[in-house]
Amino acid sequence: MRPHRSRAARAAALAGVLTLAACGGSDDDGGNQAVGGDGALSDCPATVVLQTNWFPEPEHAAAYQLIDHDRAEPDADSGIYSGPAVADDNVTIEIRAGGPFIGFQTNSALLYQDPDVMLGMVDTDESVRLSAELPTKAVVTPLQITPQILLWDPEKYDFSSFEQIADSDATVLYFEGQTYMDYLVQQGWVREDQLDGSFDGALTRLVVGEDVVMQGYVTQEPWRLVNDTPEFAREIDYLSLDDAGYRIYPSAWAGIPETVEENSDCLAQLVPLLQQGQVDYMADPEPVNTAISDYLTEIDQFFQITPERADAITDSLNDDGIVANGPDGVLGSFDPDRMEEMTELLTGVFADLDTELAEDLTAEDLYTNEFIDESIGYDPSAFVSPSAG
């Protein structure tokens, strides 16, 4: 295998092209030293920094569940939500928002730019695509399947398969640069001439009746189009990317391989807390949902989640199998067979795109289950819908 450049060399190469986010690291070089003691995170730094991939949302609940919200200190300007860990008062959990707060760069890049960040949310396809220059290793996946969908107005189309999209006159609206769309094109399930990469998150073109198939998330857009869009106010139809065989692990918590190794003792304590945090959130989502909704109000930008919408997202996480155990009955673990299949699939996708990957890349380069607590699982039969009350 071709040796990777050192972490320092990669960081230096990135420095000229990456802009430090407003939520950058501390100036105190000693601030993140291990604190010791008898707490549940005794082998962790004084501050554990976790980088999310978007504005705060219930999909990030495993991390927010770690914090004592009564003593949290939200900083709306920087997009930092921090507070003492429920499991260990000696440790502060710092959750950083993504998207505009980090200049819309990838978390893989940010991990190399800011050494204060221990883990960031990284999708499997991102970890493969950037494996040559910005390798990451995932350590836990609170979400089992991707919520990514393609959706449409059933008054316009009646699709039951991706192949039917390619046979239609629909424009396929999506964010430019999404690997799943390259996969769908390579499968012949979407035509190149159908693609429109100008999607900006707005639902307008669907609502006004254009002939579009639009990217979205099953946790978000179906509810929004019924409840938050009075001029549309009806259900949509959709197909799931997971059902298309694009079975990435979404928003898995990952770190630079060297960082994972250096923090192995901490991760042995932190990862089970993230697993249990997801389970506990599903049993009682209101504290986290309220904290996220209030925090977004303080941030006061275009992305907002009302308490009602947060409840609907939680319902979807359960009902659509997004929060679920793996085949081993454990929440948060990676299925080795699935990772092998996805590494092979994505390697083929990127070969067609002439994207340079790490030489001799294997699935084991991308993830580890070594920190997973195999006793932690999720029982969906015990789930009580927060919307039901």
BAKEFI-285656 format. One record per residue (C-alpha): residue number from 1; x, y, z. Coordinates in nm, 3 decimals. Layout:
REM BAKEFI-285656
[site NUM [X Y Z]]
...
//
This chain:
REM BAKEFI-285656
[site 1 [0.000 0.000 0.000]]
[site 2 [0.128 0.347 -0.085]]
[site 3 [0.224 0.526 0.239]]
[site 4 [0.008 0.822 0.329]]
[site 5 [0.164 1.160 0.380]]
[site 6 [0.208 1.251 0.744]]
[site 7 [-0.070 1.430 0.926]]
[site 8 [0.147 1.742 0.950]]
[site 9 [0.220 1.741 0.578]]
[site 10 [-0.146 1.697 0.489]]
[site 11 [-0.245 1.977 0.725]]
[site 12 [0.015 2.205 0.572]]
[site 13 [-0.110 2.128 0.222]]
[site 14 [-0.466 2.207 0.328]]
[site 15 [-0.380 2.531 0.502]]
[site 16 [-0.359 2.724 0.179]]
[site 17 [-0.702 2.618 0.055]]
[site 18 [-0.914 2.580 0.366]]
[site 19 [-1.062 2.860 0.568]]
[site 20 [-1.063 2.817 0.944]]
[site 21 [-1.421 2.800 1.065]]
[site 22 [-1.555 3.053 1.310]]
[site 23 [-1.592 2.770 1.557]]
[site 24 [-1.218 2.694 1.549]]
[site 25 [-1.012 2.545 1.823]]
[site 26 [-0.889 2.681 2.151]]
[site 27 [-0.574 2.890 2.187]]
[site 28 [-0.487 2.699 2.505]]
[site 29 [-0.258 2.417 2.402]]
[site 30 [-0.308 2.247 2.736]]
[site 31 [-0.685 2.274 2.745]]
[site 32 [-0.752 1.927 2.609]]
[site 33 [-0.519 1.721 2.828]]
[site 34 [-0.665 1.408 2.990]]
[site 35 [-0.825 1.487 3.323]]
[site 36 [-0.806 1.149 3.497]]
[site 37 [-1.026 1.070 3.795]]
[site 38 [-1.306 0.823 3.849]]
[site 39 [-1.560 0.955 3.597]]
[site 40 [-1.704 0.763 3.304]]
[site 41 [-1.480 0.965 3.067]]
[site 42 [-1.169 0.962 3.285]]
[site 43 [-0.942 0.876 2.992]]
[site 44 [-1.071 1.159 2.775]]
[site 45 [-0.948 1.517 2.727]]
[site 46 [-1.100 1.790 2.940]]
[site 47 [-1.299 1.891 2.632]]
[site 48 [-1.421 1.639 2.376]]
[site 49 [-1.497 1.815 2.048]]
[site 50 [-1.749 1.659 1.807]]
[site 51 [-1.810 1.809 1.462]]
[site 52 [-2.153 1.759 1.306]]
[site 53 [-2.228 1.795 0.936]]
[site 54 [-2.513 2.049 0.941]]
[site 55 [-2.718 2.271 1.165]]
[site 56 [-2.830 2.102 1.489]]
[site 57 [-3.103 1.847 1.420]]
[site 58 [-3.251 1.537 1.585]]
[site 59 [-3.043 1.315 1.358]]
[site 60 [-2.747 1.427 1.574]]
[site 61 [-2.918 1.325 1.897]]
[site 62 [-2.658 1.070 2.009]]
[site 63 [-2.411 1.353 2.065]]
[site 64 [-2.655 1.601 2.219]]
[site 65 [-2.776 1.332 2.457]]
[site 66 [-2.431 1.334 2.619]]
[site 67 [-2.469 1.691 2.752]]
[site 68 [-2.637 1.815 3.068]]
[site 69 [-2.875 2.061 2.898]]
[site 70 [-2.953 2.244 3.222]]
[site 71 [-2.591 2.356 3.230]]
[site 72 [-2.527 2.383 2.858]]
[site 73 [-2.375 2.695 2.706]]
[site 74 [-2.504 2.748 2.351]]
[site 75 [-2.311 2.996 2.137]]
[site 76 [-2.539 3.086 1.848]]
[site 77 [-2.280 3.297 1.667]]
[site 78 [-2.013 3.028 1.647]]
[site 79 [-2.249 2.730 1.625]]
[site 80 [-2.101 2.567 1.935]]
[site 81 [-2.319 2.388 2.189]]
[site 82 [-2.119 2.277 2.492]]
[site 83 [-2.175 2.161 2.845]]
[site 84 [-2.064 1.910 3.106]]
[site 85 [-2.107 1.546 3.017]]
[site 86 [-2.394 1.382 3.201]]
[site 87 [-2.168 1.082 3.261]]
[site 88 [-1.869 1.282 3.387]]
[site 89 [-1.874 1.636 3.526]]
[site 90 [-1.500 1.665 3.468]]
[site 91 [-1.540 1.655 3.090]]
[site 92 [-1.700 1.913 2.864]]
[site 93 [-1.869 1.791 2.545]]
[site 94 [-1.846 2.049 2.267]]
[site 95 [-2.069 1.995 1.963]]
[site 96 [-1.992 2.211 1.661]]
[site 97 [-2.243 2.281 1.387]]
[site 98 [-2.147 2.222 1.025]]
[site 99 [-2.273 2.372 0.700]]
[site 100 [-2.221 2.750 0.695]]
[site 101 [-2.036 2.739 1.027]]
[site 102 [-1.745 2.558 0.861]]
[site 103 [-1.775 2.713 0.517]]
[site 104 [-1.958 2.408 0.380]]
[site 105 [-1.632 2.212 0.366]]
[site 106 [-1.620 1.840 0.435]]
[site 107 [-1.570 1.714 0.786]]
[site 108 [-1.282 1.503 0.656]]
[site 109 [-1.100 1.822 0.562]]
[site 110 [-1.187 1.991 0.888]]
[site 111 [-1.051 1.700 1.094]]
[site 112 [-0.712 1.758 0.936]]
[site 113 [-0.739 2.133 0.970]]
[site 114 [-0.835 2.146 1.337]]
[site 115 [-0.663 1.893 1.566]]
[site 116 [-0.897 1.986 1.854]]
[site 117 [-1.177 1.792 1.683]]
[site 118 [-1.170 1.430 1.793]]
[site 119 [-1.456 1.298 1.579]]
[site 120 [-1.663 1.432 1.293]]
[site 121 [-1.964 1.300 1.105]]
[site 122 [-1.845 1.135 0.783]]
[site 123 [-2.056 0.934 0.536]]
[site 124 [-1.908 0.613 0.396]]
[site 125 [-1.890 0.752 0.043]]
[site 126 [-1.696 1.057 0.164]]
[site 127 [-1.449 0.836 0.348]]
[site 128 [-1.386 0.635 0.031]]
[site 129 [-1.366 0.938 -0.198]]
[site 130 [-1.110 1.115 0.020]]
[site 131 [-0.919 0.803 0.127]]
[site 132 [-0.600 0.898 -0.058]]
[site 133 [-0.543 1.245 0.086]]
[site 134 [-0.775 1.270 0.389]]
[site 135 [-0.823 0.918 0.528]]
[site 136 [-1.068 0.874 0.815]]
[site 137 [-1.175 0.580 1.028]]
[site 138 [-1.533 0.551 1.157]]
[site 139 [-1.583 0.426 1.512]]
[site 140 [-1.962 0.423 1.564]]
[site 141 [-2.274 0.476 1.353]]
[site 142 [-2.585 0.580 1.548]]
[site 143 [-2.783 0.578 1.220]]
[site 144 [-2.817 0.244 1.046]]
[site 145 [-2.933 0.351 0.698]]
[site 146 [-2.924 0.670 0.496]]
[site 147 [-3.239 0.885 0.509]]
[site 148 [-3.159 1.014 0.156]]
[site 149 [-3.448 0.981 -0.090]]
[site 150 [-3.562 1.101 -0.429]]
[site 151 [-3.917 1.238 -0.404]]
[site 152 [-4.189 1.356 -0.640]]
[site 153 [-4.549 1.470 -0.657]]
[site 154 [-4.771 1.162 -0.708]]
[site 155 [-5.006 1.378 -0.912]]
[site 156 [-4.720 1.408 -1.163]]
[site 157 [-4.557 1.064 -1.159]]
[site 158 [-4.623 0.710 -1.044]]
[site 159 [-4.277 0.559 -1.009]]
[site 160 [-4.220 0.225 -0.842]]
[site 161 [-3.852 0.188 -0.940]]
[site 162 [-3.552 0.403 -1.018]]
[site 163 [-3.549 0.269 -1.372]]
[site 164 [-3.883 0.442 -1.433]]
[site 165 [-3.727 0.777 -1.346]]
[site 166 [-3.481 0.734 -1.632]]
[site 167 [-3.772 0.657 -1.866]]
[site 168 [-3.956 0.978 -1.772]]
[site 169 [-3.934 1.344 -1.872]]
[site 170 [-3.862 1.452 -1.513]]
[site 171 [-3.580 1.689 -1.424]]
[site 172 [-3.379 1.542 -1.135]]
[site 173 [-3.294 1.822 -0.895]]
[site 174 [-3.006 1.765 -0.652]]
[site 175 [-2.701 1.919 -0.484]]
[site 176 [-2.408 1.915 -0.728]]
[site 177 [-2.131 1.671 -0.637]]
[site 178 [-2.338 1.401 -0.465]]
[site 179 [-2.178 1.062 -0.524]]
[site 180 [-2.508 0.875 -0.506]]
[site 181 [-2.620 1.053 -0.821]]
[site 182 [-2.311 0.934 -1.007]]
[site 183 [-2.404 0.584 -0.892]]
[site 184 [-2.762 0.618 -1.018]]
[site 185 [-2.638 0.746 -1.355]]
[site 186 [-2.389 0.460 -1.385]]
[site 187 [-2.671 0.214 -1.311]]
[site 188 [-2.882 0.370 -1.587]]
[site 189 [-3.149 0.474 -1.335]]
[site 190 [-3.111 0.845 -1.407]]
[site 191 [-3.003 1.000 -1.736]]
[site 192 [-2.728 1.261 -1.755]]
[site 193 [-2.955 1.494 -1.950]]
[site 194 [-3.210 1.486 -1.665]]
[site 195 [-2.971 1.621 -1.402]]
[site 196 [-2.997 1.968 -1.254]]
[site 197 [-2.738 2.024 -0.980]]
[site 198 [-2.872 2.364 -0.874]]
[site 199 [-3.081 2.239 -0.581]]
[site 200 [-3.050 2.478 -0.284]]
[site 201 [-3.284 2.311 -0.037]]
[site 202 [-3.595 2.503 -0.143]]
[site 203 [-3.908 2.307 -0.231]]
[site 204 [-4.044 2.574 -0.463]]
[site 205 [-4.006 2.396 -0.796]]
[site 206 [-4.197 2.094 -0.671]]
[site 207 [-4.466 2.306 -0.505]]
[site 208 [-4.535 2.519 -0.815]]
[site 209 [-4.587 2.207 -1.024]]
[site 210 [-4.269 2.170 -1.227]]
[site 211 [-4.187 1.826 -1.366]]
[site 212 [-3.919 1.747 -1.110]]
[site 213 [-3.786 1.463 -0.902]]
[site 214 [-3.607 1.615 -0.606]]
[site 215 [-3.354 1.496 -0.354]]
[site 216 [-3.456 1.502 0.010]]
[site 217 [-3.454 1.317 0.339]]
[site 218 [-3.730 1.087 0.457]]
[site 219 [-3.691 1.241 0.804]]
[site 220 [-3.763 1.591 0.676]]
[site 221 [-3.932 1.667 0.343]]
[site 222 [-4.239 1.438 0.358]]
[site 223 [-4.350 1.605 0.681]]
[site 224 [-4.258 1.954 0.562]]
[site 225 [-4.460 1.922 0.243]]
[site 226 [-4.771 1.821 0.437]]
[site 227 [-4.740 2.048 0.740]]
[site 228 [-4.513 2.342 0.658]]
[site 229 [-4.614 2.406 0.297]]
[site 230 [-4.980 2.511 0.289]]
[site 231 [-4.977 2.572 -0.085]]
[site 232 [-4.891 2.202 -0.135]]
[site 233 [-5.013 2.029 0.184]]
[site 234 [-5.025 1.671 0.059]]
[site 235 [-4.818 1.358 0.075]]
[site 236 [-4.541 1.285 -0.170]]
[site 237 [-4.399 0.959 -0.302]]
[site 238 [-4.032 0.865 -0.288]]
[site 239 [-3.768 0.599 -0.335]]
[site 240 [-3.491 0.537 -0.082]]
[site 241 [-3.124 0.534 -0.178]]
[site 242 [-3.077 0.245 0.063]]
[site 243 [-3.330 0.044 -0.138]]
[site 244 [-3.127 0.124 -0.450]]
[site 245 [-2.832 -0.063 -0.303]]
[site 246 [-2.653 0.255 -0.201]]
[site 247 [-2.616 0.135 0.157]]
[site 248 [-2.369 0.381 0.302]]
[site 249 [-2.354 0.448 0.673]]
[site 250 [-2.465 0.811 0.708]]
[site 251 [-2.311 1.057 0.953]]
[site 252 [-2.092 0.796 1.119]]
[site 253 [-1.858 0.935 1.383]]
[site 254 [-1.506 0.915 1.241]]
[site 255 [-1.160 1.047 1.314]]
[site 256 [-0.818 1.067 1.156]]
[site 257 [-0.669 0.717 1.192]]
[site 258 [-0.380 0.849 1.401]]
[site 259 [-0.623 1.040 1.624]]
[site 260 [-0.835 0.728 1.672]]
[site 261 [-0.526 0.538 1.780]]
[site 262 [-0.402 0.816 2.008]]
[site 263 [-0.743 0.846 2.177]]
[site 264 [-0.823 0.474 2.195]]
[site 265 [-0.865 0.476 2.574]]
[site 266 [-1.105 0.770 2.553]]
[site 267 [-1.297 0.618 2.263]]
[site 268 [-1.342 0.297 2.458]]
[site 269 [-1.540 0.510 2.704]]
[site 270 [-1.700 0.760 2.463]]
[site 271 [-1.832 0.525 2.193]]
[site 272 [-2.057 0.322 2.428]]
[site 273 [-2.196 0.651 2.561]]
[site 274 [-2.283 0.755 2.204]]
[site 275 [-2.448 0.417 2.151]]
[site 276 [-2.647 0.443 2.472]]
[site 277 [-2.720 0.808 2.403]]
[site 278 [-2.902 0.715 2.083]]
[site 279 [-3.101 0.446 2.265]]
[site 280 [-3.190 0.682 2.551]]
[site 281 [-3.293 0.956 2.310]]
[site 282 [-3.537 0.726 2.134]]
[site 283 [-3.693 0.644 2.472]]
[site 284 [-3.729 1.012 2.573]]
[site 285 [-3.658 1.255 2.287]]
[site 286 [-3.819 1.566 2.434]]
[site 287 [-3.515 1.709 2.623]]
[site 288 [-3.287 1.693 2.320]]
[site 289 [-3.555 1.801 2.073]]
[site 290 [-3.642 2.102 2.290]]
[site 291 [-3.275 2.194 2.330]]
[site 292 [-3.215 2.173 1.955]]
[site 293 [-3.529 2.368 1.865]]
[site 294 [-3.445 2.644 2.115]]
[site 295 [-3.085 2.655 1.999]]
[site 296 [-3.187 2.692 1.635]]
[site 297 [-3.413 2.981 1.734]]
[site 298 [-3.110 3.148 1.891]]
[site 299 [-2.900 3.082 1.581]]
[site 300 [-3.176 3.255 1.382]]
[site 301 [-3.076 3.139 1.035]]
[site 302 [-3.272 2.984 0.749]]
[site 303 [-3.273 2.632 0.897]]
[site 304 [-3.527 2.592 1.176]]
[site 305 [-3.694 2.292 1.341]]
[site 306 [-4.009 2.344 1.544]]
[site 307 [-4.086 2.105 1.831]]
[site 308 [-4.358 1.948 1.614]]
[site 309 [-4.117 1.888 1.329]]
[site 310 [-3.859 1.749 1.571]]
[site 311 [-4.115 1.497 1.694]]
[site 312 [-4.191 1.395 1.337]]
[site 313 [-3.819 1.344 1.269]]
[site 314 [-3.795 1.119 1.574]]
[site 315 [-4.092 0.918 1.447]]
[site 316 [-3.918 0.874 1.112]]
[site 317 [-3.592 0.766 1.275]]
[site 318 [-3.782 0.476 1.428]]
[site 319 [-4.050 0.401 1.169]]
[site 320 [-3.817 0.411 0.868]]
[site 321 [-3.551 0.198 1.034]]
[site 322 [-3.289 0.472 1.036]]
[site 323 [-3.215 0.407 1.402]]
[site 324 [-3.190 0.030 1.427]]
[site 325 [-2.959 -0.249 1.528]]
[site 326 [-2.717 -0.401 1.283]]
[site 327 [-2.738 -0.770 1.186]]
[site 328 [-2.548 -0.850 1.506]]
[site 329 [-2.825 -0.701 1.718]]
[site 330 [-2.605 -0.411 1.828]]
[site 331 [-2.680 -0.042 1.779]]
[site 332 [-2.387 0.151 1.639]]
[site 333 [-2.175 -0.128 1.494]]
[site 334 [-2.067 -0.163 1.133]]
[site 335 [-2.160 -0.479 0.941]]
[site 336 [-1.832 -0.611 0.791]]
[site 337 [-2.008 -0.769 0.492]]
[site 338 [-2.194 -0.448 0.415]]
[site 339 [-1.876 -0.244 0.445]]
[site 340 [-1.700 -0.482 0.207]]
[site 341 [-1.983 -0.452 -0.044]]
[site 342 [-1.998 -0.072 -0.021]]
[site 343 [-1.620 -0.034 -0.048]]
[site 344 [-1.626 -0.244 -0.365]]
[site 345 [-1.928 -0.059 -0.505]]
[site 346 [-1.784 0.286 -0.431]]
[site 347 [-1.441 0.193 -0.563]]
[site 348 [-1.613 0.112 -0.892]]
[site 349 [-1.811 0.437 -0.892]]
[site 350 [-1.498 0.644 -0.835]]
[site 351 [-1.297 0.447 -1.090]]
[site 352 [-1.548 0.557 -1.354]]
[site 353 [-1.503 0.916 -1.232]]
[site 354 [-1.122 0.891 -1.239]]
[site 355 [-1.107 0.975 -0.870]]
[site 356 [-0.779 0.875 -0.705]]
[site 357 [-0.837 0.658 -0.398]]
[site 358 [-0.596 0.515 -0.145]]
[site 359 [-0.397 0.235 -0.304]]
[site 360 [-0.528 -0.112 -0.220]]
[site 361 [-0.812 0.038 -0.017]]
[site 362 [-0.999 -0.214 0.197]]
[site 363 [-1.311 -0.185 0.410]]
[site 364 [-1.101 -0.233 0.723]]
[site 365 [-0.920 0.092 0.642]]
[site 366 [-1.249 0.281 0.681]]
[site 367 [-1.398 0.162 1.011]]
[site 368 [-1.346 -0.025 1.334]]
[site 369 [-1.583 -0.197 1.577]]
[site 370 [-1.317 -0.223 1.847]]
[site 371 [-1.480 0.037 2.074]]
[site 372 [-1.838 -0.088 2.034]]
[site 373 [-2.021 -0.220 2.338]]
[site 374 [-2.196 -0.528 2.203]]
[site 375 [-2.445 -0.530 2.491]]
[site 376 [-2.615 -0.210 2.372]]
[site 377 [-2.911 -0.254 2.140]]
[site 378 [-3.229 -0.074 2.044]]
[site 379 [-3.575 -0.224 2.087]]
[site 380 [-3.813 -0.047 1.844]]
[site 381 [-4.114 -0.217 2.002]]
[site 382 [-4.056 -0.002 2.311]]
[site 383 [-4.067 0.319 2.109]]
[site 384 [-4.351 0.557 2.196]]
[site 385 [-4.413 0.821 1.931]]
[site 386 [-4.359 1.175 2.068]]
[site 387 [-4.621 1.293 1.820]]
[site 388 [-4.883 1.063 1.969]]
[site 389 [-4.920 1.273 2.283]]
//
